[in-house]
Amino acid sequence: MGAAPGYLLLHGLAATGAVWAPLAERVGERAAWLAPDLAGHGSAPRLGSYTLESMTAALPALPRAPGGLIVIGHSFGGYVAAALADGRLGVQPRAVILLGTKVEFSATDRERAADLARRPARRFATTAEAEARYRLVAGLDERIAPGSALLGRGTVAEAGGFRLATDPAVLAVEVPSLRGLLEAARCPVILARGEHDAVVSSAQLRAIDPQSIDLAGAGHNVHVEDPAAVAGLVERALARAQRSGVGRSAPMARLT
């Protein structure tokens, strides 16, 4: 068996890196992995302006991985992952996997996001109320995320109560064409979704990549609902990388 790859796990909008714990337990047994909070989320610093470029540049140092680096992005995190796929920031992944990444944004979608971004953070009287709100915005209901283990860093206490940790301004971040990002990729990219994902349809993904994959029984947070299925995508991605001859080494690097 070859050297184990390292993993960079990128969460979706309004979530934190804590959501990756079920998958990290599976894929990270023999390798380094990193599941950071993206800028404006959880314990990560806030930025003066949120763009795909500024949020990508704010990523921490990546893990050293003799077996190459696998980047997995969920929802908005898929755009960050796709931006890394061309190696232009000094890191060439061995493969990239996008999970439940939205590809079409209506004018209504953008107007609603801009409205939410302008609103001040809502305050809650108790931790329980704040966590209930966080569950709602992150899609982590108790059916798929029992207990509070996956809610880490999603809420913060402050004078007068509790609020979500996400900077409201980040909700208005705009993204470029996913198709364009993938056309620039220099490594294999796998697109996947849970078959019940209401954020992106199978038809939308297959319009970009006819080989996109539906994972049976899962919804939008497929990495939480079925980490074994996502681990299976990693094996598929490594096989594609082997056939394409993408390099196996990924040094420690900071994106600048």
C-alpha positions as CSV (number, residue, x, y, z in Angstrom):
1,M,0.0,0.0,0.0
2,G,1.3,3.4,-1.0
3,A,2.0,6.4,1.2
4,A,-1.2,7.8,2.8
5,P,-2.5,11.1,1.4
6,G,-3.2,14.2,3.6
7,Y,-6.6,15.8,3.6
8,L,-7.8,19.4,3.6
9,L,-11.5,19.4,4.5
10,L,-13.5,22.6,3.7
11,H,-16.9,23.2,5.3
12,G,-19.9,25.0,3.8
13,L,-21.2,28.5,4.4
14,A,-22.3,29.1,8.0
15,A,-20.8,25.9,9.3
16,T,-17.4,25.2,10.9
17,G,-14.6,22.6,10.5
18,A,-16.2,20.6,13.3
19,V,-18.7,19.0,10.9
20,W,-15.9,16.9,9.4
21,A,-15.2,14.8,12.5
22,P,-17.1,11.7,11.2
23,L,-15.1,11.7,7.9
24,A,-11.8,12.6,9.5
25,E,-12.1,9.5,11.8
26,R,-12.2,7.4,8.6
27,V,-9.8,9.0,6.2
28,G,-7.3,10.4,8.7
29,E,-6.3,7.2,10.4
30,R,-3.0,7.0,8.6
31,A,-2.5,10.5,7.5
32,A,-2.5,14.2,8.4
33,W,-5.7,16.1,8.0
34,L,-6.8,19.7,8.5
35,A,-10.4,20.9,8.8
36,P,-10.1,24.6,9.4
37,D,-12.8,27.1,10.0
38,L,-13.0,29.3,6.9
39,A,-12.5,33.0,7.3
40,G,-15.5,34.6,9.0
41,H,-16.6,31.3,10.5
42,G,-16.1,29.7,13.9
43,S,-12.9,30.8,15.5
44,A,-11.3,32.0,12.3
45,P,-10.5,35.7,11.8
46,R,-13.0,38.0,10.1
47,L,-12.1,39.8,6.9
48,G,-12.8,43.3,5.7
49,S,-14.1,41.9,2.5
50,Y,-15.2,38.3,1.6
51,T,-14.3,37.0,-1.8
52,L,-13.4,33.5,-2.9
53,E,-9.8,34.8,-3.3
54,S,-9.6,36.4,0.1
55,M,-11.1,33.4,1.8
56,T,-8.7,31.0,0.0
57,A,-5.7,33.1,0.9
58,A,-6.7,33.1,4.5
59,L,-6.4,29.3,4.8
60,P,-3.8,28.1,7.3
61,A,-0.7,26.1,6.5
62,L,-1.6,22.8,4.8
63,P,-0.5,19.4,6.1
64,R,2.6,17.7,4.8
65,A,1.5,14.6,2.9
66,P,4.0,12.2,1.1
67,G,1.0,10.5,-0.6
68,G,-0.3,13.8,-2.0
69,L,-3.1,16.1,-0.8
70,I,-6.8,15.3,-1.2
71,V,-9.0,18.4,-1.0
72,I,-12.7,17.9,-0.1
73,G,-15.1,20.8,-0.1
74,H,-18.8,20.8,0.9
75,S,-21.2,23.3,-0.6
76,F,-19.5,26.7,-0.6
77,G,-16.3,24.9,0.5
78,G,-16.4,23.2,-2.8
79,Y,-15.7,26.6,-4.5
80,V,-12.6,27.0,-2.3
81,A,-11.5,23.5,-3.1
82,A,-12.1,24.1,-6.8
83,A,-10.0,27.2,-6.7
84,L,-7.1,25.2,-5.3
85,A,-7.3,22.6,-8.1
86,D,-5.2,24.5,-10.6
87,G,-2.2,24.8,-8.3
88,R,-2.0,28.6,-9.0
89,L,-1.6,29.3,-5.2
90,G,1.5,27.1,-4.9
91,V,-0.2,23.9,-3.8
92,Q,-1.1,21.2,-6.4
93,P,-3.7,18.8,-5.0
94,R,-3.6,15.2,-6.0
95,A,-7.4,15.2,-6.4
96,V,-10.3,17.4,-5.4
97,I,-13.8,16.3,-4.4
98,L,-16.8,18.6,-4.3
99,L,-19.9,17.6,-2.2
100,G,-23.3,19.3,-2.7
101,T,-21.8,22.4,-4.3
102,K,-24.5,24.7,-5.7
103,V,-24.0,25.7,-9.3
104,E,-26.9,28.0,-10.1
105,F,-27.8,31.2,-8.2
106,S,-30.9,33.1,-9.0
107,A,-31.4,36.8,-8.5
108,T,-33.6,36.0,-5.6
109,D,-30.8,33.9,-4.1
110,R,-28.4,36.8,-4.3
111,E,-30.9,39.3,-3.0
112,R,-31.7,37.2,0.0
113,A,-28.0,36.6,0.8
114,A,-27.3,40.3,0.6
115,D,-30.2,41.1,2.9
116,L,-29.0,38.6,5.5
117,A,-25.4,40.0,5.2
118,R,-26.6,43.5,6.1
119,R,-28.5,42.4,9.2
120,P,-26.7,42.5,12.6
121,A,-26.0,39.1,14.3
122,R,-29.1,37.9,16.2
123,R,-28.7,37.5,19.9
124,F,-30.2,34.6,21.9
125,A,-30.8,34.4,25.6
126,T,-29.5,30.9,26.0
127,T,-26.9,28.5,24.6
128,A,-29.7,26.1,23.7
129,E,-31.5,28.7,21.6
130,A,-28.3,29.7,19.8
131,E,-27.4,26.1,19.0
132,A,-31.0,25.5,17.7
133,R,-30.5,28.4,15.3
134,Y,-27.1,27.1,14.3
135,R,-28.5,23.7,13.6
136,L,-31.0,25.3,11.3
137,V,-28.6,27.4,9.3
138,A,-26.0,24.7,9.0
139,G,-28.4,21.9,8.2
140,L,-27.4,19.8,11.2
141,D,-30.6,18.7,12.7
142,E,-30.6,16.1,15.5
143,R,-31.4,13.3,13.1
144,I,-28.0,13.5,11.4
145,A,-26.1,15.2,14.2
146,P,-27.3,14.0,17.5
147,G,-25.7,15.6,20.5
148,S,-23.5,18.6,20.1
149,A,-20.2,17.2,18.9
150,L,-20.6,18.5,15.4
151,L,-21.7,21.9,16.5
152,G,-18.3,23.0,17.7
153,R,-17.4,26.7,17.4
154,G,-20.8,27.4,15.8
155,T,-21.9,29.7,18.5
156,V,-20.2,32.2,20.9
157,A,-21.1,33.8,24.2
158,E,-20.9,37.6,24.6
159,A,-22.3,40.3,26.8
160,G,-26.1,40.0,26.8
161,G,-26.4,36.5,25.5
162,F,-25.2,34.2,22.6
163,R,-25.0,34.5,18.9
164,L,-23.8,32.5,15.9
165,A,-20.1,32.7,15.3
166,T,-20.5,33.3,11.6
167,D,-19.9,36.9,10.5
168,P,-23.1,37.9,8.7
169,A,-21.2,39.7,6.0
170,V,-19.7,36.4,4.7
171,L,-23.2,35.3,3.6
172,A,-23.0,37.7,0.6
173,V,-19.8,36.3,-0.8
174,E,-20.1,35.8,-4.5
175,V,-18.5,33.0,-6.4
176,P,-17.2,32.7,-10.0
177,S,-18.5,30.1,-12.4
178,L,-17.9,26.6,-11.1
179,R,-17.5,25.3,-14.7
180,G,-14.7,27.9,-15.2
181,L,-12.9,26.8,-12.1
182,L,-13.1,23.2,-13.1
183,E,-11.9,23.9,-16.6
184,A,-8.7,25.3,-15.1
185,A,-8.1,22.3,-12.8
186,R,-4.9,20.4,-13.1
187,C,-5.9,17.4,-11.1
188,P,-8.9,15.0,-11.2
189,V,-12.1,16.6,-9.7
190,I,-15.1,14.5,-8.6
191,L,-18.5,16.1,-8.3
192,A,-21.0,14.4,-5.9
193,R,-24.2,15.0,-4.1
194,G,-26.6,13.2,-1.8
195,E,-29.5,11.9,-3.9
196,H,-31.9,13.9,-1.8
197,D,-29.9,17.2,-1.8
198,A,-32.3,20.1,-2.4
199,V,-29.4,22.6,-3.0
200,V,-28.1,21.1,-6.2
201,S,-29.7,18.7,-8.6
202,S,-28.2,15.7,-10.3
203,A,-29.0,17.3,-13.7
204,Q,-27.2,20.5,-12.8
205,L,-24.0,18.6,-11.8
206,R,-24.2,16.3,-14.8
207,A,-24.4,19.3,-17.1
208,I,-20.9,20.2,-15.9
209,D,-19.6,16.6,-15.5
210,P,-21.5,13.6,-16.9
211,Q,-19.6,11.4,-14.4
212,S,-20.9,13.2,-11.3
213,I,-22.1,10.9,-8.6
214,D,-25.3,10.6,-6.6
215,L,-24.8,9.1,-3.1
216,A,-27.9,7.0,-2.2
217,G,-30.0,7.9,0.8
218,A,-28.2,11.1,1.7
219,G,-29.2,14.8,1.7
220,H,-27.1,18.0,1.5
221,N,-24.7,17.2,4.4
222,V,-23.6,13.9,2.9
223,H,-20.2,14.0,4.7
224,V,-22.1,13.9,8.0
225,E,-24.9,11.6,7.0
226,D,-22.7,9.0,5.2
227,P,-19.0,9.4,5.8
228,A,-18.3,5.9,4.6
229,A,-19.7,6.8,1.1
230,V,-17.5,9.9,1.0
231,A,-14.5,7.8,2.0
232,G,-15.4,5.6,-1.0
233,L,-15.1,8.7,-3.2
234,V,-11.6,9.3,-1.9
235,E,-10.6,5.8,-3.2
236,R,-12.2,6.7,-6.6
237,A,-10.3,10.0,-6.6
238,L,-7.0,8.3,-5.8
239,A,-7.6,5.9,-8.6
240,R,-8.2,8.7,-11.1
241,A,-5.1,10.5,-9.8
242,Q,-3.0,7.4,-10.3
243,R,-4.2,7.1,-13.9
244,S,-3.6,10.8,-14.6
245,G,-0.1,10.8,-13.1
246,V,-0.7,13.7,-10.7
247,G,2.2,14.0,-8.3
248,R,2.2,12.3,-4.9
249,S,3.9,14.9,-2.8
250,A,2.5,18.0,-1.2
251,P,4.8,20.0,1.0
252,M,3.8,22.1,3.9
253,A,2.8,25.4,2.4
254,R,1.0,28.6,3.2
255,L,-1.3,30.2,0.7
256,T,-0.5,33.8,0.1
